[in-house]
């Protein structure tokens, strides 16, 4: 087939089906055309319905580079689909407003602008990921899970029951060994004493702290086995590690606080809340030959994948 004929067929495919793009530009794809928009589940944006599979593709691009390991991309696609479906299940509906998702996404035309000449190959890889995970969601005991995930763990993920309460038995703490090699594994934040006290007072208005020695009353009450702080006391208040991390804008609730040279030093491990799948760890598992089902079942205990509709 000539180059002109290939481009003509691509143009015809785009005209006939806006969400389709052919893989004919590459010689290694068996002339496969990948499409989405299957099933009768929709995300509503600006009054228009976007097919669930299309929306998962557009959201996935905002979270991961399409050049990432394919099996890691598939795992994340299933997570996003599960999250959206779980929201639909809560509302007992097959559609959900995009404002209810708090999930950034791109549009088809934006992808054309972002990828430029690489658009055909990258879009087809994206749609291949969507098609090969089509309609699949993560289930536990007959219900879609809440698929918590984060950027990088401290080397262990958190136990769901301990962190979130009853009903999260599928979030068992597991090792995510490769996370220690991430550039986000360890970060350091430094505050002056005045800055530290001001931030705490703004975040927790009833906290009483000394400007001269704000760490005098700081006590870590409980940590989990991975080192994530469950509860701490500072001044006259008790709070969770997640709340403290949010107030101080830390990357993780796994942290150490100390005073050095008259300043407050906080060292964090990991990035994100540490619950569920570690995206960095998933990439490494994929690189080491694990498929997306194995990756998901590593981070979510005793779960299985189930399609929303028959193929």
N, C-alpha and C positions, 0 to 999 in steps of 0.2 A: 504493500500500500504506500502511495506517495505521501510526502509530508503535507502537501496541499489537501489530499483526500482525508488525511487524519484530522487536520484542523477543521475541514468542512463538517466532518462527522461530529466533532466536539461542539461546533456551533449549533448544529441541528439538535444535539442532545440538550444543550442549555436552553434553546428556544422551546423545545417540547416539554422539558421538565426542569424548572428553575433550580431545583436543589441537586440535580445530578451533574456529574462531570466525569468524563471518561478517562480511563487510565492508558489510552492508546499512545500517549507520548513516551511512555517507558516501554522498553522491550521485554520486561520481565513480569507482566501482569495478566497474560492470557486474555487480553482485550476485555477485561472485566469492567462493568459499569456499576458503580455503587450508588445506591439511593437510600434515602431515609423516609420519614413520614409514613410510618406503618402503625397500625393499631388505632384506637379511637380515644387516646389520651392527649390532652392539649394543655399548653401553657398560654395564657392570655396576656398579651402585651399591647398596650394602646388600643384596646378593643379588638385586636386581631388574634386569631388562634394560630399558634405555632405548634406543629406536631411535636410530641414528646421527644422523639428520636432526634429531630432537627435541633430542638432546644438543648438537649444534652450535648450535642456536637458544639453548638455555639458557646455553651458555658465551659466546656472542657478546654477550649482554646484559651480562655482567660486564666485558667489555672495551671496549665502545663504547656511547655513548648512542644509542638508537633514532632520535633526531632528527637524527643525522649524515647526510651525503650517502649516498644509497642505493647508489651504485656502490662507495663505500668500504666500506660494510657488507658488500656482496656479496664483495668482495675478501677481507675478513677472514674471512668465513664459509668461503670456499674454503680459506684458510690453515689454519683450525682443523680442517676436515674432513681435509685432507691430513695434518696432524700426527697425528691420531688413526688414520687409515688406515695411515700409515707405521709406527706402533707395532704395529698389527695384523699388518702384513706381516712385521715382525721376529719376531713370535711365531707366524707362520704360522697365524693364526686370524682369524675374522670377529667376534670379540668381544674386549674388553679391559676390565680392571678399572679403575675410575675412579682408584684409588690409583696406578696406573702412569702416569697422565697429568699429574699435578701441574697441573691445570687447574680453576680455580674456576668454579662454575656456580650458577644459581638453579633453583628448582623452579617448576612452573606456579602453585601456590598462592601462592608468594612474589611472583611477577609480579603476581598479582591485588592483593596488598596494596600493592606498590610503586607500581603505576600507578593504582590506584583507578578513578575514573570514566573515565580515559583508556585503560583496559585494552583495550577492543575495537579502537580505532584503532591503538594501538601494537602490540598483539599481531598484528594482521593485517599491518602493515608488516613486522614481524619474519618472519612466515611467508611473506610474499611474497618477501623476500630469500632465504629458505631454498629455496623452491620454484623460484625462477628460477636458482638455482645447483645444483639438485638432483643429488646424487651426484658432483659434479665435484671432481676432485683435480688437483694440479699434478704433471706428469710431466716427466722428463728422461731421454732415452735409454731409455725403456721402464720406468722405475721412478719411484715417488713420491719427490719431493724431501724433504729436511728443510727445512721452510719457516721459516727464521729470520726474525724481524721484531723491531722495536724501536719505541720511542715517537717519537724525533726524532733525525735524524742531524745531523752538523756541516755539512751542505751537500753531502756526499758519503757514500755508503755504503761499507762496507769490502769489500775483495776476499776472497772466501771461501777461496781456496787459501792466500793469505798468512796469514789469520787462523786458519783451521781445519785446513789441510793438504790433501792430495790428495783428490779425489773431490767437490769443491765448485765445479766449473767453472761452474755455473749462477749462482753468487754473484759476479758481476762488479761492481766498483765503478762506481756510476753517480751522476750528479748528482741531488740532491733539493733543488732551488733554494729552494722555499718554506719549508724548515725554519728558515731564518735568522729568520723572522718569529715563530717559536714562542716562547712565554714560557719554555720549557725550553731554548732554544738556548744560553744562557750562564748559568752559575751560579758563585757564589763561596763557598768554604768557608775559614774561618780557624781555625787551631789555635795555641795557645801552643806553644812549643818542647817543653815537658814533655809536653803532650797528644800531640803528633805522635810523639815518641819512644816514649811508652807504647803508642800504637796500633800502631806498626810492630813493637815488641817482642812485643806480644800476638799479632799476626798472623803474624809470622815470628820464631820464638823464637831463632834463631841469628844474628839481625842485630845488628851492633855499630855503635852510633851515638853521637855526641858530643852531650851535652845542650846545650853551648854553641853548637855549629854543626852541627846535624843534616843540613844540606844540603851540607855540605862535600864529601861523596863522591857526591852525587847526579849521575848522568850518564844522559841519554837516549841509548840506544844506537841505536835504530831506530824510525822512524815510517813509516806508510804515506803515500800521497799526500794523503789526507784529513786527516792530522794525528793519527790514532789511534796511540797508542804501542804498539809491538810488543814492545820490550824495554828495560829500564832497569836500572841498577845503583845501589844505595844501600847505604852501608856496605860490608860484605863479601859481600852477596848480589846475585844477579841474578834478576829476575822479569819477568813479562809486565805490560803496562799493565793488562790485565784484572784480574790478581791484586792489583796495587797499588790499583786503583780499588775492588775488593771490600774490601780491608783498611781503607781510609780511608772507605768508604761514599760514594764519589763517584758522581755520576749517569752518568758516562761515562769510558771509558778515553782520551778525547781531552782532555788537560789540560796546563796550565802550572803549574809550582811555583816560587815565589819567596819570599824573606824581605823583609818590610817592617815597619818600626817594631817590630822584635823579635818578630814573629809570622810563622807560615808561612801563606802565601796560596796556595790552589789554585783555579785558574779552569778550569772544564770547559766544553766545547762539546758540545751534544747531550744526549740522555737515552737510556740503554740501550747495548747493545754495538755498535750501528752496523752490524750485519750483516743483509742481506736487506731486506725492505720496511720503509720508514719509515711509520708510521701517520699522522703529521702530513702527510707528503708525499703519501700516498695520498688524504687528504681534499682536498688542494688540486687534485690531478689530477682527482678526481671533480668538484669544483666547476668546473673548466675544461672539462668535457665529456667526459673520458675514461671509457670503460666499464670494468667490473671486469677483463675479460680484458686490456685495454690496460695497466691499472694493474699487474697481476701480471707481465705481460711486460716492463714497464719495469724492475722491480726484480729479476726472475729471468730470466736470459739463456737464450734458445733453449729455453724450456719450452713445453708445450702442456697444455691441459686435456682430461681424459678422464673420462667417466662410469663409475662403478663398476658400473652396471647399465643395461640398456636401458630407455628411457622407456616 
